[in-house]
Amino acid sequence: MKGGKSKAAPRRTDTKLKSKSAGAGKKAGKAGKDPNKPKRPASAFFVFMEEFREKYKKEHPNNKSVSVGKAGGEKWKSLTEAEKAPFVSRAEKRKVEYNKNMVAYNKKLADGDTGADEEESDKSKSEVNDDEDEEDESGDDDDDDE
């Protein structure tokens, strides 16, 4: 009996952990993400990494590990501001484009033009059509019996 505990002592489970894990990732009342919403633009580092990945894979074709990210981070840190400038400018262009898209997206939301309404209306039509098909089938069965 190491630790001073007897085998007969019941084990207690932590009830706080159970309650937290049950709803930890979900918030009540929060709507799902809109697939039509524009994605945030890549930062200058990620613009750099797009190019760096291609070069790294050509130089190290047999490397299957995740060392690309580590090597890219070290390379990014070693670059001077002048060397980072082209990546920063490309990232700024993407950010300007993103802001334009967000303005248009927010305008659509304000006007009430969402694709969800159209999907719901199509859904309701198909449900109605399904119900009519079932009624027709049951009506056909009555005709066969006669």
N, CA, C and O atoms as a GROMACS GRO file, in nm:
protein
  584
    1MET      N    1   0.084  -0.119   0.000
    1MET     CA    2   0.000   0.000   0.000
    1MET      C    3   0.088   0.125   0.000
    1MET      O    4   0.110   0.187   0.104
    2LYS      N    5   0.138   0.158  -0.115
    2LYS     CA    6   0.221   0.276  -0.128
    2LYS      C    7   0.133   0.400  -0.134
    2LYS      O    8   0.021   0.396  -0.185
    3GLY      N    9   0.183   0.508  -0.081
    3GLY     CA   10   0.108   0.633  -0.087
    3GLY      C   11   0.011   0.651   0.026
    3GLY      O   12  -0.049   0.758   0.036
    4GLY      N   13  -0.008   0.555   0.111
    4GLY     CA   14  -0.094   0.571   0.228
    4GLY      C   15  -0.242   0.560   0.199
    4GLY      O   16  -0.322   0.587   0.289
    5LYS      N   17  -0.282   0.522   0.080
    5LYS     CA   18  -0.425   0.510   0.049
    5LYS      C   19  -0.462   0.363   0.048
    5LYS      O   20  -0.385   0.278   0.004
    6SER      N   21  -0.579   0.335   0.096
    6SER     CA   22  -0.624   0.196   0.095
    6SER      C   23  -0.696   0.168  -0.036
    6SER      O   24  -0.746   0.259  -0.102
    7LYS      N   25  -0.701   0.042  -0.072
    7LYS     CA   26  -0.768   0.004  -0.196
    7LYS      C   27  -0.919   0.020  -0.186
    7LYS      O   28  -0.988   0.033  -0.287
    8ALA      N   29  -0.969   0.019  -0.066
    8ALA     CA   30  -1.113   0.028  -0.048
    8ALA      C   31  -1.165   0.171  -0.066
    8ALA      O   32  -1.286   0.190  -0.082
    9ALA      N   33  -1.078   0.271  -0.065
    9ALA     CA   34  -1.123   0.410  -0.077
    9ALA      C   35  -1.177   0.433  -0.218
    9ALA      O   36  -1.109   0.402  -0.316
   10PRO      N   37  -1.298   0.488  -0.229
   10PRO     CA   38  -1.357   0.512  -0.362
   10PRO      C   39  -1.284   0.626  -0.434
   10PRO      O   40  -1.237   0.721  -0.371
   11ARG      N   41  -1.277   0.615  -0.564
   11ARG     CA   42  -1.215   0.720  -0.644
   11ARG      C   43  -1.318   0.826  -0.676
   11ARG      O   44  -1.431   0.796  -0.716
   12ARG      N   45  -1.278   0.949  -0.659
   12ARG     CA   46  -1.370   1.059  -0.692
   12ARG      C   47  -1.330   1.117  -0.828
   12ARG      O   48  -1.213   1.141  -0.855
   13THR      N   49  -1.429   1.140  -0.909
   13THR     CA   50  -1.402   1.204  -1.037
   13THR      C   51  -1.430   1.352  -1.023
   13THR      O   52  -1.515   1.394  -0.944
   14ASP      N   53  -1.360   1.429  -1.099
   14ASP     CA   54  -1.376   1.574  -1.092
   14ASP      C   55  -1.496   1.614  -1.177
   14ASP      O   56  -1.492   1.605  -1.300
   15THR      N   57  -1.603   1.657  -1.113
   15THR     CA   58  -1.725   1.692  -1.185
   15THR      C   59  -1.709   1.822  -1.263
   15THR      O   60  -1.778   1.843  -1.362
   16LYS      N   61  -1.619   1.910  -1.221
   16LYS     CA   62  -1.597   2.034  -1.294
   16LYS      C   63  -1.541   2.006  -1.432
   16LYS      O   64  -1.580   2.071  -1.529
   17LEU      N   65  -1.451   1.912  -1.441
   17LEU     CA   66  -1.393   1.879  -1.570
   17LEU      C   67  -1.498   1.823  -1.665
   17LEU      O   68  -1.498   1.854  -1.784
   18LYS      N   69  -1.586   1.741  -1.612
   18LYS     CA   70  -1.690   1.684  -1.697
   18LYS      C   71  -1.781   1.792  -1.753
   18LYS      O   72  -1.813   1.789  -1.872
   19SER      N   73  -1.823   1.886  -1.672
   19SER     CA   74  -1.915   1.989  -1.718
   19SER      C   75  -1.847   2.084  -1.816
   19SER      O   76  -1.911   2.133  -1.909
   20LYS      N   77  -1.718   2.110  -1.797
   20LYS     CA   78  -1.648   2.198  -1.889
   20LYS      C   79  -1.627   2.132  -2.024
   20LYS      O   80  -1.643   2.195  -2.128
   21SER      N   81  -1.591   2.005  -2.023
   21SER     CA   82  -1.561   1.939  -2.148
   21SER      C   83  -1.686   1.918  -2.233
   21SER      O   84  -1.677   1.906  -2.355
   22ALA      N   85  -1.800   1.913  -2.170
   22ALA     CA   86  -1.923   1.888  -2.246
   22ALA      C   87  -1.956   2.003  -2.340
   22ALA      O   88  -2.000   1.979  -2.452
   23GLY      N   89  -1.936   2.126  -2.298
   23GLY     CA   90  -1.972   2.239  -2.384
   23GLY      C   91  -1.859   2.337  -2.401
   23GLY      O   92  -1.883   2.455  -2.421
   24ALA      N   93  -1.736   2.291  -2.392
   24ALA     CA   94  -1.623   2.381  -2.395
   24ALA      C   95  -1.610   2.452  -2.531
   24ALA      O   96  -1.577   2.571  -2.534
   25GLY      N   97  -1.634   2.382  -2.641
   25GLY     CA   98  -1.611   2.441  -2.772
   25GLY      C   99  -1.730   2.512  -2.831
   25GLY      O  100  -1.716   2.578  -2.935
   26LYS      N  101  -1.843   2.502  -2.771
   26LYS     CA  102  -1.963   2.560  -2.831
   26LYS      C  103  -2.022   2.666  -2.740
   26LYS      O  104  -2.030   2.649  -2.618
   27LYS      N  105  -2.064   2.775  -2.801
   27LYS     CA  106  -2.132   2.880  -2.726
   27LYS      C  107  -2.278   2.880  -2.768
   27LYS      O  108  -2.310   2.867  -2.886
   28ALA      N  109  -2.364   2.894  -2.672
   28ALA     CA  110  -2.506   2.891  -2.702
   28ALA      C  111  -2.545   3.018  -2.777
   28ALA      O  112  -2.504   3.128  -2.740
   29GLY      N  113  -2.624   3.003  -2.881
   29GLY     CA  114  -2.678   3.116  -2.954
   29GLY      C  115  -2.585   3.171  -3.061
   29GLY      O  116  -2.623   3.266  -3.130
   30LYS      N  117  -2.467   3.118  -3.078
   30LYS     CA  118  -2.375   3.168  -3.177
   30LYS      C  119  -2.404   3.101  -3.312
   30LYS      O  120  -2.412   2.978  -3.320
   31ALA      N  121  -2.419   3.182  -3.414
   31ALA     CA  122  -2.449   3.128  -3.547
   31ALA      C  123  -2.322   3.072  -3.609
   31ALA      O  124  -2.211   3.108  -3.570
   32GLY      N  125  -2.338   2.984  -3.706
   32GLY     CA  126  -2.226   2.924  -3.774
   32GLY      C  127  -2.156   3.026  -3.863
   32GLY      O  128  -2.209   3.134  -3.889
   33LYS      N  129  -2.037   2.990  -3.910
   33LYS     CA  130  -1.961   3.080  -3.997
   33LYS      C  131  -2.025   3.086  -4.134
   33LYS      O  132  -2.078   2.986  -4.184
   34ASP      N  133  -2.020   3.203  -4.194
   34ASP     CA  134  -2.073   3.222  -4.328
   34ASP      C  135  -1.966   3.184  -4.430
   34ASP      O  136  -1.858   3.244  -4.430
   35PRO      N  137  -1.992   3.087  -4.514
   35PRO     CA  138  -1.890   3.046  -4.612
   35PRO      C  139  -1.864   3.153  -4.718
   35PRO      O  140  -1.762   3.146  -4.787
   36ASN      N  141  -1.953   3.251  -4.732
   36ASN     CA  142  -1.935   3.356  -4.831
   36ASN      C  143  -1.849   3.471  -4.782
   36ASN      O  144  -1.809   3.558  -4.860
   37LYS      N  145  -1.819   3.473  -4.652
   37LYS     CA  146  -1.740   3.581  -4.595
   37LYS      C  147  -1.597   3.572  -4.647
   37LYS      O  148  -1.539   3.463  -4.648
   38PRO      N  149  -1.539   3.685  -4.690
   38PRO     CA  150  -1.401   3.682  -4.740
   38PRO      C  151  -1.302   3.638  -4.632
   38PRO      O  152  -1.319   3.671  -4.514
   39LYS      N  153  -1.200   3.565  -4.672
   39LYS     CA  154  -1.098   3.520  -4.578
   39LYS      C  155  -1.000   3.634  -4.553
   39LYS      O  156  -0.973   3.716  -4.641
   40ARG      N  157  -0.946   3.636  -4.430
   40ARG     CA  158  -0.848   3.738  -4.396
   40ARG      C  159  -0.724   3.720  -4.481
   40ARG      O  160  -0.688   3.608  -4.517
   41PRO      N  161  -0.657   3.832  -4.514
   41PRO     CA  162  -0.538   3.821  -4.600
   41PRO      C  163  -0.418   3.767  -4.522
   41PRO      O  164  -0.413   3.777  -4.400
   42ALA      N  165  -0.324   3.711  -4.594
   42ALA     CA  166  -0.202   3.659  -4.533
   42ALA      C  167  -0.111   3.774  -4.492
   42ALA      O  168  -0.105   3.877  -4.558
   43SER      N  169  -0.041   3.754  -4.381
   43SER     CA  170   0.055   3.854  -4.336
   43SER      C  171   0.180   3.845  -4.424
   43SER      O  172   0.192   3.754  -4.507
   44ALA      N  173   0.272   3.941  -4.406
   44ALA     CA  174   0.394   3.943  -4.487
   44ALA      C  175   0.474   3.814  -4.468
   44ALA      O  176   0.532   3.763  -4.563
   45PHE      N  177   0.476   3.761  -4.346
   45PHE     CA  178   0.549   3.638  -4.320
   45PHE      C  179   0.490   3.522  -4.400
   45PHE      O  180   0.565   3.442  -4.457
   46PHE      N  181   0.359   3.511  -4.405
   46PHE     CA  182   0.297   3.401  -4.478
   46PHE      C  183   0.313   3.418  -4.629
   46PHE      O  184   0.320   3.319  -4.702
   47VAL      N  185   0.318   3.542  -4.677
   47VAL     CA  186   0.346   3.565  -4.818
   47VAL      C  187   0.488   3.516  -4.848
   47VAL      O  188   0.513   3.453  -4.951
   48PHE      N  189   0.581   3.546  -4.757
   48PHE     CA  190   0.719   3.499  -4.770
   48PHE      C  191   0.724   3.347  -4.768
   48PHE      O  192   0.795   3.286  -4.848
   49MET      N  193   0.648   3.286  -4.677
   49MET     CA  194   0.650   3.140  -4.663
   49MET      C  195   0.598   3.069  -4.788
   49MET      O  196   0.645   2.960  -4.820
   50GLU      N  197   0.503   3.128  -4.859
   50GLU     CA  198   0.453   3.067  -4.983
   50GLU      C  199   0.568   3.044  -5.081
   50GLU      O  200   0.580   2.938  -5.142
   51GLU      N  201   0.651   3.146  -5.094
   51GLU     CA  202   0.764   3.139  -5.186
   51GLU      C  203   0.876   3.050  -5.129
   51GLU      O  204   0.938   2.972  -5.201
   52PHE      N  205   0.899   3.064  -4.999
   52PHE     CA  206   1.007   2.989  -4.935
   52PHE      C  207   0.982   2.839  -4.938
   52PHE      O  208   1.076   2.762  -4.955
   53ARG      N  209   0.857   2.796  -4.921
   53ARG     CA  210   0.822   2.654  -4.922
   53ARG      C  211   0.863   2.588  -5.054
   53ARG      O  212   0.919   2.479  -5.056
   54GLU      N  213   0.833   2.658  -5.165
   54GLU     CA  214   0.865   2.603  -5.296
   54GLU      C  215   1.016   2.584  -5.311
   54GLU      O  216   1.062   2.480  -5.358
   55LYS      N  217   1.094   2.687  -5.272
   55LYS     CA  218   1.240   2.678  -5.282
   55LYS      C  219   1.293   2.567  -5.192
   55LYS      O  220   1.380   2.490  -5.232
   56TYR      N  221   1.241   2.558  -5.071
   56TYR     CA  222   1.289   2.460  -4.974
   56TYR      C  223   1.261   2.318  -5.023
   56TYR      O  224   1.345   2.229  -5.007
   57LYS      N  225   1.144   2.296  -5.082
   57LYS     CA  226   1.109   2.163  -5.130
   57LYS      C  227   1.197   2.122  -5.249
   57LYS      O  228   1.228   2.004  -5.266
   58LYS      N  229   1.237   2.220  -5.331
   58LYS     CA  230   1.326   2.189  -5.443
   58LYS      C  231   1.466   2.154  -5.392
   58LYS      O  232   1.531   2.064  -5.445
   59GLU      N  233   1.512   2.227  -5.290
   59GLU     CA  234   1.645   2.203  -5.236
   59GLU      C  235   1.652   2.075  -5.152
   59GLU      O  236   1.755   2.008  -5.148
   60HIS      N  237   1.541   2.041  -5.086
   60HIS     CA  238   1.537   1.924  -4.997
   60HIS      C  239   1.420   1.833  -5.036
   60HIS      O  240   1.320   1.826  -4.964
   61PRO      N  241   1.430   1.764  -5.150
   61PRO     CA  242   1.317   1.684  -5.197
   61PRO      C  243   1.282   1.564  -5.109
   61PRO      O  244   1.168   1.518  -5.110
   62ASN      N  245   1.379   1.512  -5.034
   62ASN     CA  246   1.355   1.394  -4.952
   62ASN      C  247   1.308   1.427  -4.811
   62ASN      O  248   1.279   1.337  -4.733
   63ASN      N  249   1.301   1.553  -4.778
   63ASN     CA  250   1.263   1.593  -4.643
   63ASN      C  251   1.112   1.588  -4.628
   63ASN      O  252   1.040   1.662  -4.696
   64LYS      N  253   1.062   1.501  -4.541
   64LYS     CA  254   0.918   1.484  -4.522
   64LYS      C  255   0.870   1.544  -4.390
   64LYS      O  256   0.752   1.532  -4.356
   65SER      N  257   0.960   1.608  -4.315
   65SER     CA  258   0.923   1.658  -4.182
   65SER      C  259   0.870   1.801  -4.190
   65SER      O  260   0.861   1.859  -4.298
   66VAL      N  261   0.835   1.855  -4.077
   66VAL     CA  262   0.779   1.990  -4.069
   66VAL      C  263   0.888   2.095  -4.048
   66VAL      O  264   0.859   2.206  -4.002
   67SER      N  265   1.012   2.061  -4.080
   67SER     CA  266   1.122   2.154  -4.058
   67SER      C  267   1.116   2.273  -4.152
   67SER      O  268   1.192   2.369  -4.135
   68VAL      N  269   1.030   2.271  -4.252
   68VAL     CA  270   1.014   2.383  -4.344
   68VAL      C  271   0.973   2.508  -4.267
   68VAL      O  272   1.028   2.616  -4.291
   69GLY      N  273   0.880   2.494  -4.177
   69GLY     CA  274   0.834   2.610  -4.100
   69GLY      C  275   0.944   2.666  -4.011
   69GLY      O  276   0.958   2.787  -4.000
   70LYS      N  277   1.018   2.580  -3.951
   70LYS     CA  278   1.127   2.624  -3.862
   70LYS      C  279   1.234   2.695  -3.944
   70LYS      O  280   1.282   2.802  -3.905
   71ALA      N  281   1.271   2.636  -4.056
   71ALA     CA  282   1.372   2.697  -4.142
   71ALA      C  283   1.323   2.831  -4.197
   71ALA      O  284   1.399   2.928  -4.206
   72GLY      N  285   1.195   2.836  -4.232
   72GLY     CA  286   1.138   2.960  -4.283
   72GLY      C  287   1.136   3.070  -4.178
   72GLY      O  288   1.165   3.186  -4.208
   73GLY      N  289   1.103   3.034  -4.056
   73GLY     CA  290   1.102   3.131  -3.947
   73GLY      C  291   1.240   3.187  -3.919
   73GLY      O  292   1.256   3.307  -3.897
   74GLU      N  293   1.341   3.100  -3.921
   74GLU     CA  294   1.478   3.145  -3.899
   74GLU      C  295   1.524   3.236  -4.012
   74GLU      O  296   1.590   3.337  -3.989
   75LYS      N  297   1.488   3.201  -4.135
   75LYS     CA  298   1.525   3.282  -4.251
   75LYS      C  299   1.457   3.418  -4.244
   75LYS      O  300   1.520   3.520  -4.273
   76TRP      N  301   1.330   3.420  -4.205
   76TRP     CA  302   1.254   3.546  -4.195
   76TRP      C  303   1.317   3.638  -4.091
   76TRP      O  304   1.327   3.759  -4.112
   77LYS      N  305   1.359   3.581  -3.980
   77LYS     CA  306   1.421   3.662  -3.874
   77LYS      C  307   1.554   3.721  -3.919
   77LYS      O  308   1.592   3.830  -3.877
   78SER      N  309   1.624   3.649  -4.005
   78SER     CA  310   1.755   3.695  -4.050
   78SER      C  311   1.746   3.800  -4.161
   78SER      O  312   1.845   3.866  -4.191
   79LEU      N  313   1.630   3.814  -4.223
   79LEU     CA  314   1.615   3.912  -4.332
   79LEU      C  315   1.616   4.054  -4.278
   79LEU      O  316   1.570   4.081  -4.166
   80THR      N  317   1.669   4.145  -4.359
   80THR     CA  318   1.666   4.287  -4.323
   80THR      C  319   1.532   4.346  -4.366
   80THR      O  320   1.455   4.281  -4.437
   81GLU      N  321   1.505   4.468  -4.322
   81GLU     CA  322   1.379   4.533  -4.359
   81GLU      C  323   1.369   4.552  -4.510
   81GLU      O  324   1.261   4.539  -4.568
   82ALA      N  325   1.481   4.580  -4.574
   82ALA     CA  326   1.482   4.598  -4.719
   82ALA      C  327   1.448   4.468  -4.790
   82ALA      O  328   1.380   4.468  -4.893
   83GLU      N  329   1.496   4.356  -4.736
   83GLU     CA  330   1.467   4.226  -4.797
   83GLU      C  331   1.322   4.184  -4.772
   83GLU      O  332   1.265   4.109  -4.852
   84LYS      N  333   1.264   4.231  -4.664
   84LYS     CA  334   1.124   4.198  -4.632
   84LYS      C  335   1.026   4.286  -4.709
   84LYS      O  336   0.909   4.252  -4.721
   85ALA      N  337   1.073   4.399  -4.760
   85ALA     CA  338   0.986   4.498  -4.824
   85ALA      C  339   0.895   4.442  -4.933
   85ALA      O  340   0.776   4.475  -4.933
   86PRO      N  341   0.943   4.358  -5.025
   86PRO     CA  342   0.852   4.308  -5.129
   86PRO      C  343   0.738   4.224  -5.073
   86PRO      O  344   0.626   4.228  -5.124
   87PHE      N  345   0.766   4.149  -4.967
   87PHE     CA  346   0.662   4.066  -4.906
   87PHE      C  347   0.561   4.152  -4.832
   87PHE      O  348   0.441   4.124  -4.832
   88VAL      N  349   0.612   4.258  -4.769
   88VAL     CA  350   0.524   4.350  -4.697
   88VAL      C  351   0.432   4.421  -4.796
   88VAL      O  352   0.314   4.440  -4.768
   89SER      N  353   0.487   4.462  -4.911
   89SER     CA  354   0.404   4.531  -5.010
   89SER      C  355   0.297   4.439  -5.068
   89SER      O  356   0.183   4.481  -5.089
   90ARG      N  357   0.333   4.312  -5.093
   90ARG     CA  358   0.232   4.217  -5.142
   90ARG      C  359   0.123   4.193  -5.038
   90ARG      O  360   0.006   4.181  -5.072
   91ALA      N  361   0.164   4.186  -4.912
   91ALA     CA  362   0.066   4.167  -4.805
   91ALA      C  363  -0.027   4.287  -4.796
   91ALA      O  364  -0.147   4.272  -4.771
   92GLU      N  365   0.026   4.407  -4.815
   92GLU     CA  366  -0.057   4.528  -4.812
   92GLU      C  367  -0.157   4.529  -4.927
   92GLU      O  368  -0.272   4.569  -4.909
   93LYS      N  369  -0.114   4.485  -5.044
   93LYS     CA  370  -0.206   4.477  -5.159
   93LYS      C  371  -0.321   4.381  -5.129
   93LYS      O  372  -0.436   4.410  -5.159
   94ARG      N  373  -0.287   4.267  -5.069
   94ARG     CA  374  -0.391   4.170  -5.033
   94ARG      C  375  -0.486   4.227  -4.928
   94ARG      O  376  -0.606   4.200  -4.931
   95LYS      N  377  -0.431   4.306  -4.836
   95LYS     CA  378  -0.514   4.365  -4.732
   95LYS      C  379  -0.611   4.467  -4.790
   95LYS      O  380  -0.726   4.474  -4.749
   96VAL      N  381  -0.564   4.547  -4.886
   96VAL     CA  382  -0.650   4.645  -4.952
   96VAL      C  383  -0.763   4.573  -5.026
   96VAL      O  384  -0.879   4.614  -5.019
   97GLU      N  385  -0.728   4.465  -5.096
   97GLU     CA  386  -0.830   4.386  -5.168
   97GLU      C  387  -0.931   4.326  -5.070
   97GLU      O  388  -1.051   4.325  -5.096
   98TYR      N  389  -0.879   4.275  -4.959
   98TYR     CA  390  -0.966   4.217  -4.856
   98TYR      C  391  -1.062   4.322  -4.801
   98TYR      O  392  -1.181   4.294  -4.783
   99ASN      N  393  -1.012   4.442  -4.775
   99ASN     CA  394  -1.098   4.548  -4.722
   99ASN      C  395  -1.208   4.584  -4.821
   99ASN      O  396  -1.322   4.609  -4.780
  100LYS      N  397  -1.177   4.586  -4.950
  100LYS     CA  398  -1.279   4.612  -5.052
  100LYS      C  399  -1.385   4.502  -5.050
  100LYS      O  400  -1.505   4.530  -5.054
  101ASN      N  401  -1.338   4.377  -5.043
  101ASN     CA  402  -1.432   4.264  -5.040
  101ASN      C  403  -1.519   4.268  -4.915
  101ASN      O  404  -1.638   4.235  -4.922
  102MET      N  405  -1.462   4.306  -4.801
  102MET     CA  406  -1.538   4.313  -4.677
  102MET      C  407  -1.645   4.422  -4.682
  102MET      O  408  -1.755   4.404  -4.631
  103VAL      N  409  -1.612   4.535  -4.745
  103VAL     CA  410  -1.711   4.642  -4.759
  103VAL      C  411  -1.828   4.593  -4.842
  103VAL      O  412  -1.944   4.616  -4.808
  104ALA      N  413  -1.797   4.524  -4.952
  104ALA     CA  414  -1.904   4.471  -5.037
  104ALA      C  415  -1.983   4.364  -4.962
  104ALA      O  416  -2.106   4.358  -4.973
  105TYR      N  417  -1.915   4.279  -4.887
  105TYR     CA  418  -1.982   4.174  -4.810
  105TYR      C  419  -2.073   4.233  -4.704
  105TYR      O  420  -2.188   4.190  -4.690
  106ASN      N  421  -2.023   4.331  -4.630
  106ASN     CA  422  -2.105   4.395  -4.526
  106ASN      C  423  -2.224   4.469  -4.586
  106ASN      O  424  -2.331   4.475  -4.524
  107LYS      N  425  -2.206   4.525  -4.705
  107LYS     CA  426  -2.316   4.593  -4.773
  107LYS      C  427  -2.425   4.492  -4.809
  107LYS      O  428  -2.544   4.520  -4.796
  108LYS      N  429  -2.382   4.373  -4.855
  108LYS     CA  430  -2.479   4.268  -4.888
  108LYS      C  431  -2.557   4.226  -4.764
  108LYS      O  432  -2.678   4.206  -4.770
  109LEU      N  433  -2.486   4.212  -4.653
  109LEU     CA  434  -2.553   4.173  -4.529
  109LEU      C  435  -2.652   4.279  -4.484
  109LEU      O  436  -2.762   4.246  -4.437
  110ALA      N  437  -2.614   4.405  -4.498
  110ALA     CA  438  -2.702   4.513  -4.457
  110ALA      C  439  -2.827   4.518  -4.545
  110ALA      O  440  -2.936   4.550  -4.497
  111ASP      N  441  -2.811   4.487  -4.674
  111ASP     CA  442  -2.925   4.487  -4.766
  111ASP      C  443  -3.013   4.365  -4.746
  111ASP      O  444  -3.127   4.362  -4.792
  112GLY      N  445  -2.962   4.266  -4.678
  112GLY     CA  446  -3.040   4.146  -4.652
  112GLY      C  447  -3.025   4.040  -4.758
  112GLY      O  448  -3.100   3.943  -4.760
  113ASP      N  449  -2.927   4.056  -4.848
  113ASP     CA  450  -2.903   3.956  -4.952
  113ASP      C  451  -2.812   3.849  -4.896
  113ASP      O  452  -2.691   3.866  -4.893
  114THR      N  453  -2.871   3.739  -4.852
  114THR     CA  454  -2.789   3.628  -4.806
  114THR      C  455  -2.829   3.504  -4.884
  114THR      O  456  -2.946   3.488  -4.919
  115GLY      N  457  -2.734   3.419  -4.909
  115GLY     CA  458  -2.761   3.295  -4.980
  115GLY      C  459  -2.841   3.198  -4.897
  115GLY      O  460  -2.902   3.105  -4.952
  116ALA      N  461  -2.844   3.218  -4.764
  116ALA     CA  462  -2.914   3.125  -4.675
  116ALA      C  463  -3.064   3.128  -4.700
  116ALA      O  464  -3.131   3.025  -4.694
  117ASP      N  465  -3.118   3.247  -4.729
  117ASP     CA  466  -3.262   3.257  -4.754
  117ASP      C  467  -3.301   3.175  -4.877
  117ASP      O  468  -3.402   3.106  -4.877
  118GLU      N  469  -3.218   3.184  -4.981
  118GLU     CA  470  -3.248   3.110  -5.103
  118GLU      C  471  -3.241   2.960  -5.078
  118GLU      O  472  -3.323   2.884  -5.129
  119GLU      N  473  -3.142   2.917  -4.999
  119GLU     CA  474  -3.128   2.774  -4.970
  119GLU      C  475  -3.248   2.724  -4.891
  119GLU      O  476  -3.299   2.615  -4.917
  120GLU      N  477  -3.294   2.804  -4.795
  120GLU     CA  478  -3.409   2.763  -4.715
  120GLU      C  479  -3.533   2.752  -4.802
  120GLU      O  480  -3.612   2.660  -4.787
  121SER      N  481  -3.551   2.849  -4.895
  121SER     CA  482  -3.669   2.843  -4.979
  121SER      C  483  -3.663   2.721  -5.070
  121SER      O  484  -3.766   2.657  -5.093
  122ASP      N  485  -3.545   2.687  -5.122
  122ASP     CA  486  -3.532   2.567  -5.204
  122ASP      C  487  -3.560   2.442  -5.122
  122ASP      O  488  -3.621   2.347  -5.169
  123LYS      N  489  -3.513   2.444  -4.999
  123LYS     CA  490  -3.534   2.330  -4.912
  123LYS      C  491  -3.683   2.309  -4.888
  123LYS      O  492  -3.734   2.197  -4.896
  124SER      N  493  -3.753   2.419  -4.858
  124SER     CA  494  -3.895   2.405  -4.829
  124SER      C  495  -3.971   2.355  -4.952
  124SER      O  496  -4.066   2.278  -4.940
  125LYS      N  497  -3.927   2.399  -5.071
  125LYS     CA  498  -3.993   2.352  -5.192
  125LYS      C  499  -3.972   2.202  -5.210
  125LYS      O  500  -4.064   2.130  -5.246
  126SER      N  501  -3.850   2.157  -5.184
  126SER     CA  502  -3.823   2.015  -5.202
  126SER      C  503  -3.899   1.931  -5.100
  126SER      O  504  -3.944   1.821  -5.130
  127GLU      N  505  -3.914   1.985  -4.979
  127GLU     CA  506  -3.990   1.911  -4.878
  127GLU      C  507  -4.136   1.900  -4.920
  127GLU      O  508  -4.200   1.796  -4.900
  128VAL      N  509  -4.189   2.008  -4.977
  128VAL     CA  510  -4.327   2.006  -5.022
  128VAL      C  511  -4.341   1.905  -5.135
  128VAL      O  512  -4.436   1.827  -5.138
  129ASN      N  513  -4.245   1.905  -5.228
  129ASN     CA  514  -4.249   1.810  -5.340
  129ASN      C  515  -4.239   1.666  -5.289
  129ASN      O  516  -4.305   1.578  -5.343
  130ASP      N  517  -4.158   1.643  -5.189
  130ASP     CA  518  -4.146   1.510  -5.133
  130ASP      C  519  -4.279   1.466  -5.073
  130ASP      O  520  -4.320   1.351  -5.090
  131ASP      N  521  -4.346   1.556  -5.004
  131ASP     CA  522  -4.475   1.523  -4.943
  131ASP      C  523  -4.577   1.490  -5.051
  131ASP      O  524  -4.657   1.397  -5.036
  132GLU      N  525  -4.575   1.567  -5.160
  132GLU     CA  526  -4.670   1.541  -5.268
  132GLU      C  527  -4.643   1.406  -5.332
  132GLU      O  528  -4.736   1.334  -5.367
  133ASP      N  529  -4.516   1.370  -5.347
  133ASP     CA  530  -4.481   1.241  -5.406
  133ASP      C  531  -4.533   1.127  -5.320
  133ASP      O  532  -4.584   1.028  -5.372
  134GLU      N  533  -4.519   1.141  -5.188
  134GLU     CA  534  -4.566   1.037  -5.098
  134GLU      C  535  -4.717   1.022  -5.108
  134GLU      O  536  -4.770   0.910  -5.105
  135GLU      N  537  -4.788   1.134  -5.119
  135GLU     CA  538  -4.934   1.129  -5.130
  135GLU      C  539  -4.973   1.060  -5.260
  135GLU      O  540  -5.068   0.981  -5.264
  136ASP      N  541  -4.900   1.092  -5.369
  136ASP     CA  542  -4.930   1.030  -5.498
  136ASP      C  543  -4.908   0.879  -5.492
  136ASP      O  544  -4.986   0.802  -5.547
  137GLU      N  545  -4.802   0.838  -5.424
  137GLU     CA  546  -4.775   0.696  -5.414
  137GLU      C  547  -4.885   0.625  -5.336
  137GLU      O  548  -4.928   0.516  -5.374
  138SER      N  549  -4.930   0.687  -5.228
  138SER     CA  550  -5.036   0.624  -5.149
  138SER      C  551  -5.166   0.623  -5.229
  138SER      O  552  -5.246   0.531  -5.215
  139GLY      N  553  -5.188   0.723  -5.312
  139GLY     CA  554  -5.307   0.728  -5.395
  139GLY      C  555  -5.302   0.621  -5.502
  139GLY      O  556  -5.405   0.564  -5.538
  140ASP      N  557  -5.181   0.592  -5.554
  140ASP     CA  558  -5.165   0.489  -5.654
  140ASP      C  559  -5.197   0.352  -5.596
  140ASP      O  560  -5.252   0.266  -5.666
  141ASP      N  561  -5.162   0.331  -5.468
  141ASP     CA  562  -5.187   0.204  -5.404
  141ASP      C  563  -5.337   0.177  -5.393
  141ASP      O  564  -5.382   0.063  -5.406
  142ASP      N  565  -5.415   0.284  -5.370
  142ASP     CA  566  -5.560   0.269  -5.357
  142ASP      C  567  -5.619   0.227  -5.492
  142ASP      O  568  -5.711   0.146  -5.498
  143ASP      N  569  -5.565   0.284  -5.600
  143ASP     CA  570  -5.618   0.251  -5.733
  143ASP      C  571  -5.588   0.106  -5.768
  143ASP      O  572  -5.669   0.041  -5.834
  144ASP      N  573  -5.473   0.053  -5.726
  144ASP     CA  574  -5.438  -0.084  -5.758
  144ASP      C  575  -5.528  -0.184  -5.688
  144ASP      O  576  -5.555  -0.291  -5.742
  145ASP      N  577  -5.576  -0.151  -5.568
  145ASP     CA  578  -5.660  -0.242  -5.492
  145ASP      C  579  -5.798  -0.260  -5.554
  145ASP      O  580  -5.862  -0.363  -5.535
  146GLU      N  581  -5.842  -0.162  -5.627
  146GLU     CA  582  -5.978  -0.167  -5.680
  146GLU      C  583  -5.992  -0.249  -5.801
  146GLU      O  584  -6.102  -0.260  -5.855
   0.00000   0.00000   0.00000
